[in-house]
């Protein structure tokens, strides 16, 4: 009898839950050789911690739209390399 009550409670809880909302994050790790991507990072540093060592890189998520009241992260400036002095 207990398993039946547990099953009914689980079904009732699942039916009462609302639909899941998709969450988009601002940074994507793009892995080398087309191995895929992971767009689940809130900061550039989190993204690079995953991409570093795989030959990949991090880029802004093109699908990300900041929620109301939240600022979009500022664009990162690329650093130009200075030629070596001889």
N, CA, C and O atoms as a GROMACS GRO file, in nm:
protein
  344
    1UNK      N    1   0.081  -0.119   0.000
    1UNK     CA    2   0.000   0.000   0.000
    1UNK      C    3   0.086   0.126   0.000
    1UNK      O    4   0.053   0.224  -0.066
    2UNK      N    5   0.198   0.123   0.074
    2UNK     CA    6   0.286   0.240   0.077
    2UNK      C    7   0.343   0.275  -0.059
    2UNK      O    8   0.344   0.392  -0.096
    3UNK      N    9   0.391   0.175  -0.136
    3UNK     CA   10   0.443   0.211  -0.268
    3UNK      C   11   0.337   0.278  -0.356
    3UNK      O   12   0.370   0.369  -0.433
    4UNK      N   13   0.213   0.236  -0.346
    4UNK     CA   14   0.107   0.296  -0.424
    4UNK      C   15   0.084   0.441  -0.381
    4UNK      O   16   0.067   0.529  -0.466
    5UNK      N   17   0.084   0.467  -0.250
    5UNK     CA   18   0.068   0.604  -0.200
    5UNK      C   19   0.184   0.692  -0.243
    5UNK      O   20   0.166   0.808  -0.280
    6UNK      N   21   0.305   0.636  -0.238
    6UNK     CA   22   0.423   0.710  -0.281
    6UNK      C   23   0.414   0.744  -0.430
    6UNK      O   24   0.445   0.856  -0.470
    7UNK      N   25   0.370   0.649  -0.510
    7UNK     CA   26   0.355   0.671  -0.654
    7UNK      C   27   0.250   0.778  -0.682
    7UNK      O   28   0.271   0.865  -0.766
    8UNK      N   29   0.138   0.772  -0.613
    8UNK     CA   30   0.034   0.874  -0.631
    8UNK      C   31   0.082   1.012  -0.589
    8UNK      O   32   0.051   1.112  -0.655
    9UNK      N   33   0.157   1.019  -0.480
    9UNK     CA   34   0.211   1.148  -0.436
    9UNK      C   35   0.310   1.204  -0.538
    9UNK      O   36   0.310   1.324  -0.566
   10UNK      N   37   0.394   1.118  -0.595
   10UNK     CA   38   0.490   1.161  -0.696
   10UNK      C   39   0.422   1.211  -0.822
   10UNK      O   40   0.462   1.312  -0.879
   11UNK      N   41   0.317   1.140  -0.865
   11UNK     CA   42   0.242   1.182  -0.984
   11UNK      C   43   0.172   1.315  -0.959
   11UNK      O   44   0.170   1.402  -1.046
   12UNK      N   45   0.116   1.332  -0.840
   12UNK     CA   46   0.049   1.458  -0.806
   12UNK      C   47   0.148   1.573  -0.802
   12UNK      O   48   0.117   1.683  -0.849
   13UNK      N   49   0.266   1.551  -0.747
   13UNK     CA   50   0.368   1.656  -0.740
   13UNK      C   51   0.416   1.693  -0.881
   13UNK      O   52   0.436   1.811  -0.910
   14UNK      N   53   0.434   1.594  -0.966
   14UNK     CA   54   0.478   1.622  -1.103
   14UNK      C   55   0.372   1.697  -1.181
   14UNK      O   56   0.404   1.785  -1.261
   15UNK      N   57   0.246   1.664  -1.158
   15UNK     CA   58   0.137   1.732  -1.229
   15UNK      C   59   0.122   1.876  -1.182
   15UNK      O   60   0.083   1.963  -1.260
   16UNK      N   61   0.153   1.903  -1.054
   16UNK     CA   62   0.137   2.038  -0.998
   16UNK      C   63   0.251   2.130  -1.040
   16UNK      O   64   0.236   2.252  -1.038
   17UNK      N   65   0.365   2.073  -1.076
   17UNK     CA   66   0.481   2.155  -1.115
   17UNK      C   67   0.454   2.223  -1.248
   17UNK      O   68   0.394   2.164  -1.338
   18UNK      N   69   0.499   2.345  -1.260
   18UNK     CA   70   0.483   2.419  -1.385
   18UNK      C   71   0.586   2.376  -1.488
   18UNK      O   72   0.675   2.295  -1.459
   19UNK      N   73   0.575   2.429  -1.608
   19UNK     CA   74   0.671   2.393  -1.712
   19UNK      C   75   0.809   2.449  -1.680
   19UNK      O   76   0.822   2.555  -1.620
   20UNK      N   77   0.911   2.376  -1.720
   20UNK     CA   78   1.048   2.421  -1.698
   20UNK      C   79   1.082   2.534  -1.795
   20UNK      O   80   1.045   2.528  -1.913
   21UNK      N   81   1.151   2.634  -1.746
   21UNK     CA   82   1.192   2.746  -1.830
   21UNK      C   83   1.337   2.726  -1.872
   21UNK      O   84   1.421   2.686  -1.791
   22UNK      N   85   1.366   2.753  -1.996
   22UNK     CA   86   1.503   2.743  -2.045
   22UNK      C   87   1.583   2.861  -1.992
   22UNK      O   88   1.534   2.974  -1.989
   23UNK      N   89   1.705   2.835  -1.952
   23UNK     CA   90   1.793   2.940  -1.903
   23UNK      C   91   1.907   2.954  -2.001
   23UNK      O   92   1.973   2.855  -2.035
   24UNK      N   93   1.931   3.074  -2.047
   24UNK     CA   94   2.043   3.100  -2.136
   24UNK      C   95   2.150   3.175  -2.056
   24UNK      O   96   2.119   3.266  -1.979
   25UNK      N   97   2.274   3.137  -2.074
   25UNK     CA   98   2.386   3.201  -2.005
   25UNK      C   99   2.468   3.280  -2.105
   25UNK      O  100   2.467   3.250  -2.224
   26UNK      N  101   2.540   3.384  -2.058
   26UNK     CA  102   2.608   3.474  -2.150
   26UNK      C  103   2.735   3.420  -2.217
   26UNK      O  104   2.780   3.480  -2.315
   27UNK      N  105   2.794   3.311  -2.168
   27UNK     CA  106   2.920   3.264  -2.225
   27UNK      C  107   2.911   3.120  -2.271
   27UNK      O  108   2.849   3.035  -2.206
   28UNK      N  109   2.976   3.092  -2.386
   28UNK     CA  110   2.981   2.957  -2.442
   28UNK      C  111   3.126   2.913  -2.458
   28UNK      O  112   3.210   2.990  -2.506
   29UNK      N  113   3.156   2.791  -2.418
   29UNK     CA  114   3.287   2.730  -2.446
   29UNK      C  115   3.273   2.656  -2.578
   29UNK      O  116   3.189   2.567  -2.593
   30UNK      N  117   3.357   2.692  -2.672
   30UNK     CA  118   3.360   2.626  -2.803
   30UNK      C  119   3.484   2.537  -2.806
   30UNK      O  120   3.596   2.586  -2.796
   31UNK      N  121   3.463   2.407  -2.818
   31UNK     CA  122   3.574   2.314  -2.810
   31UNK      C  123   3.636   2.293  -2.948
   31UNK      O  124   3.571   2.311  -3.050
   32UNK      N  125   3.763   2.254  -2.948
   32UNK     CA  126   3.840   2.239  -3.071
   32UNK      C  127   3.786   2.127  -3.160
   32UNK      O  128   3.719   2.035  -3.113
   33UNK      N  129   3.815   2.138  -3.287
   33UNK     CA  130   3.782   2.036  -3.388
   33UNK      C  131   3.633   2.004  -3.396
   33UNK      O  132   3.595   1.891  -3.428
   34UNK      N  133   3.548   2.103  -3.366
   34UNK     CA  134   3.404   2.082  -3.377
   34UNK      C  135   3.350   1.983  -3.276
   34UNK      O  136   3.247   1.919  -3.300
   35UNK      N  137   3.419   1.970  -3.162
   35UNK     CA  138   3.377   1.873  -3.061
   35UNK      C  139   3.251   1.917  -2.987
   35UNK      O  140   3.198   1.841  -2.906
   36UNK      N  141   3.204   2.037  -3.015
   36UNK     CA  142   3.080   2.082  -2.952
   36UNK      C  143   3.098   2.210  -2.875
   36UNK      O  144   3.204   2.272  -2.878
   37UNK      N  145   2.994   2.250  -2.808
   37UNK     CA  146   2.998   2.371  -2.728
   37UNK      C  147   2.916   2.352  -2.602
   37UNK      O  148   2.830   2.264  -2.594
   38UNK      N  149   2.943   2.437  -2.504
   38UNK     CA  150   2.871   2.435  -2.378
   38UNK      C  151   2.839   2.580  -2.343
   38UNK      O  152   2.930   2.657  -2.314
   39UNK      N  153   2.713   2.616  -2.346
   39UNK     CA  154   2.672   2.754  -2.319
   39UNK      C  155   2.612   2.766  -2.179
   39UNK      O  156   2.503   2.819  -2.163
   40UNK      N  157   2.681   2.717  -2.080
   40UNK     CA  158   2.629   2.718  -1.944
   40UNK      C  159   2.715   2.794  -1.846
   40UNK      O  160   2.733   2.749  -1.733
   41UNK      N  161   2.770   2.909  -1.886
   41UNK     CA  162   2.862   2.981  -1.799
   41UNK      C  163   2.815   3.124  -1.777
   41UNK      O  164   2.774   3.193  -1.870
   42UNK      N  165   2.821   3.166  -1.650
   42UNK     CA  166   2.778   3.302  -1.617
   42UNK      C  167   2.892   3.402  -1.628
   42UNK      O  168   2.867   3.521  -1.644
   43UNK      N  169   3.018   3.355  -1.620
   43UNK     CA  170   3.131   3.446  -1.633
   43UNK      C  171   3.230   3.391  -1.735
   43UNK      O  172   3.235   3.272  -1.763
   44UNK      N  173   3.309   3.483  -1.789
   44UNK     CA  174   3.414   3.446  -1.882
   44UNK      C  175   3.516   3.354  -1.813
   44UNK      O  176   3.564   3.258  -1.874
   45UNK      N  177   3.548   3.383  -1.688
   45UNK     CA  178   3.646   3.303  -1.614
   45UNK      C  179   3.598   3.159  -1.597
   45UNK      O  180   3.678   3.066  -1.610
   46UNK      N  181   3.470   3.139  -1.567
   46UNK     CA  182   3.415   3.003  -1.557
   46UNK      C  183   3.431   2.930  -1.690
   46UNK      O  184   3.470   2.814  -1.695
   47UNK      N  185   3.399   3.001  -1.796
   47UNK     CA  186   3.406   2.942  -1.930
   47UNK      C  187   3.549   2.901  -1.963
   47UNK      O  188   3.573   2.790  -2.011
   48UNK      N  189   3.644   2.991  -1.937
   48UNK     CA  190   3.784   2.962  -1.970
   48UNK      C  191   3.840   2.849  -1.884
   48UNK      O  192   3.927   2.774  -1.929
   49UNK      N  193   3.792   2.834  -1.762
   49UNK     CA  194   3.837   2.724  -1.677
   49UNK      C  195   3.800   2.590  -1.741
   49UNK      O  196   3.871   2.492  -1.723
   50UNK      N  197   3.690   2.587  -1.815
   50UNK     CA  198   3.649   2.465  -1.883
   50UNK      C  199   3.719   2.449  -2.018
   50UNK      O  200   3.764   2.340  -2.052
   51UNK      N  201   3.729   2.558  -2.093
   51UNK     CA  202   3.785   2.550  -2.228
   51UNK      C  203   3.937   2.539  -2.230
   51UNK      O  204   3.994   2.481  -2.322
   52UNK      N  205   4.002   2.594  -2.128
   52UNK     CA  206   4.148   2.593  -2.122
   52UNK      C  207   4.199   2.450  -2.122
   52UNK      O  208   4.147   2.365  -2.050
   53UNK      N  209   4.297   2.423  -2.202
   53UNK     CA  210   4.355   2.289  -2.208
   53UNK      C  211   4.290   2.199  -2.311
   53UNK      O  212   4.340   2.089  -2.336
   54UNK      N  213   4.181   2.243  -2.370
   54UNK     CA  214   4.114   2.160  -2.470
   54UNK      C  215   4.139   2.212  -2.611
   54UNK      O  216   4.097   2.151  -2.709
   55UNK      N  217   4.208   2.325  -2.620
   55UNK     CA  218   4.229   2.387  -2.751
   55UNK      C  219   4.110   2.469  -2.793
   55UNK      O  220   4.105   2.517  -2.906
   56UNK      N  221   4.014   2.487  -2.703
   56UNK     CA  222   3.894   2.563  -2.734
   56UNK      C  223   3.906   2.708  -2.692
   56UNK      O  224   4.014   2.755  -2.655
   57UNK      N  225   3.796   2.779  -2.699
   57UNK     CA  226   3.792   2.920  -2.664
   57UNK      C  227   3.652   2.952  -2.612
   57UNK      O  228   3.560   2.871  -2.622
   58UNK      N  229   3.638   3.073  -2.558
   58UNK     CA  230   3.508   3.118  -2.508
   58UNK      C  231   3.457   3.233  -2.593
   58UNK      O  232   3.534   3.319  -2.637
   59UNK      N  233   3.329   3.234  -2.616
   59UNK     CA  234   3.265   3.339  -2.695
   59UNK      C  235   3.131   3.373  -2.631
   59UNK      O  236   3.075   3.294  -2.555
   60UNK      N  237   3.081   3.489  -2.663
   60UNK     CA  238   2.948   3.528  -2.613
   60UNK      C  239   2.843   3.436  -2.672
   60UNK      O  240   2.853   3.392  -2.787
   61UNK      N  241   2.742   3.408  -2.594
   61UNK     CA  242   2.630   3.326  -2.637
   61UNK      C  243   2.538   3.413  -2.724
   61UNK      O  244   2.481   3.509  -2.672
   62UNK      N  245   2.522   3.383  -2.851
   62UNK     CA  246   2.437   3.466  -2.937
   62UNK      C  247   2.288   3.459  -2.900
   62UNK      O  248   2.210   3.545  -2.941
   63UNK      N  249   2.249   3.358  -2.824
   63UNK     CA  250   2.109   3.342  -2.785
   63UNK      C  251   2.077   3.411  -2.652
   63UNK      O  252   1.962   3.414  -2.610
   64UNK      N  253   2.180   3.465  -2.586
   64UNK     CA  254   2.161   3.524  -2.453
   64UNK      C  255   2.091   3.659  -2.461
   64UNK      O  256   2.131   3.747  -2.537
   65UNK      N  257   1.988   3.673  -2.383
   65UNK     CA  258   1.923   3.802  -2.364
   65UNK      C  259   1.915   3.823  -2.214
   65UNK      O  260   1.859   3.740  -2.142
   66UNK      N  261   1.970   3.932  -2.167
   66UNK     CA  262   1.974   3.959  -2.023
   66UNK      C  263   1.833   3.979  -1.970
   66UNK      O  264   1.751   4.045  -2.034
   67UNK      N  265   1.803   3.922  -1.854
   67UNK     CA  266   1.672   3.945  -1.792
   67UNK      C  267   1.654   4.093  -1.760
   67UNK      O  268   1.752   4.166  -1.748
   68UNK      N  269   1.531   4.136  -1.746
   68UNK     CA  270   1.502   4.276  -1.715
   68UNK      C  271   1.571   4.315  -1.585
   68UNK      O  272   1.564   4.242  -1.485
   69UNK      N  273   1.637   4.428  -1.586
   69UNK     CA  274   1.706   4.477  -1.467
   69UNK      C  275   1.847   4.425  -1.451
   69UNK      O  276   1.915   4.463  -1.356
   70UNK      N  277   1.892   4.338  -1.541
   70UNK     CA  278   2.027   4.285  -1.534
   70UNK      C  279   2.104   4.334  -1.654
   70UNK      O  280   2.058   4.321  -1.768
   71UNK      N  281   2.221   4.391  -1.628
   71UNK     CA  282   2.301   4.441  -1.739
   71UNK      C  283   2.371   4.326  -1.812
   71UNK      O  284   2.413   4.228  -1.750
   72UNK      N  285   2.382   4.341  -1.942
   72UNK     CA  286   2.457   4.245  -2.021
   72UNK      C  287   2.605   4.267  -1.994
   72UNK      O  288   2.647   4.382  -1.979
   73UNK      N  289   2.686   4.161  -1.986
   73UNK     CA  290   2.829   4.180  -1.959
   73UNK      C  291   2.894   4.266  -2.067
   73UNK      O  292   2.860   4.253  -2.185
   74UNK      N  293   2.986   4.354  -2.029
   74UNK     CA  294   3.051   4.438  -2.129
   74UNK      C  295   3.137   4.355  -2.223
   74UNK      O  296   3.188   4.250  -2.184
   75UNK      N  297   3.154   4.401  -2.347
   75UNK     CA  298   3.238   4.324  -2.440
   75UNK      C  299   3.383   4.323  -2.392
   75UNK      O  300   3.433   4.422  -2.339
   76UNK      N  301   3.449   4.212  -2.412
   76UNK     CA  302   3.590   4.201  -2.372
   76UNK      C  303   3.675   4.256  -2.484
   76UNK      O  304   3.652   4.229  -2.602
   77UNK      N  305   3.773   4.334  -2.446
   77UNK     CA  306   3.866   4.388  -2.544
   77UNK      C  307   3.978   4.288  -2.566
   77UNK      O  308   4.030   4.229  -2.471
   78UNK      N  309   4.014   4.268  -2.690
   78UNK     CA  310   4.127   4.180  -2.717
   78UNK      C  311   4.254   4.262  -2.702
   78UNK      O  312   4.260   4.379  -2.740
   79UNK      N  313   4.354   4.200  -2.650
   79UNK     CA  314   4.482   4.268  -2.630
   79UNK      C  315   4.568   4.246  -2.752
   79UNK      O  316   4.586   4.132  -2.796
   80UNK      N  317   4.622   4.353  -2.806
   80UNK     CA  318   4.711   4.337  -2.921
   80UNK      C  319   4.850   4.305  -2.868
   80UNK      O  320   4.896   4.362  -2.769
   81UNK      N  321   4.914   4.216  -2.935
   81UNK     CA  322   5.049   4.176  -2.892
   81UNK      C  323   5.152   4.270  -2.955
   81UNK      O  324   5.146   4.303  -3.074
   82UNK      N  325   5.246   4.310  -2.874
   82UNK     CA  326   5.354   4.396  -2.922
   82UNK      C  327   5.465   4.308  -2.979
   82UNK      O  328   5.498   4.205  -2.920
   83UNK      N  329   5.521   4.348  -3.092
   83UNK     CA  330   5.632   4.267  -3.148
   83UNK      C  331   5.751   4.272  -3.052
   83UNK      O  332   5.775   4.371  -2.984
   84UNK      N  333   5.824   4.161  -3.049
   84UNK     CA  334   5.942   4.151  -2.961
   84UNK      C  335   6.048   4.248  -3.007
   84UNK      O  336   6.074   4.264  -3.126
   85UNK      N  337   6.109   4.314  -2.908
   85UNK     CA  338   6.218   4.408  -2.939
   85UNK      C  339   6.347   4.329  -2.954
   85UNK      O  340   6.375   4.237  -2.877
   86UNK      N  341   6.425   4.368  -3.056
   86UNK     CA  342   6.551   4.296  -3.075
   86UNK      C  343   6.667   4.374  -3.023
   86UNK      O  344   6.781   4.328  -3.032
   0.00000   0.00000   0.00000
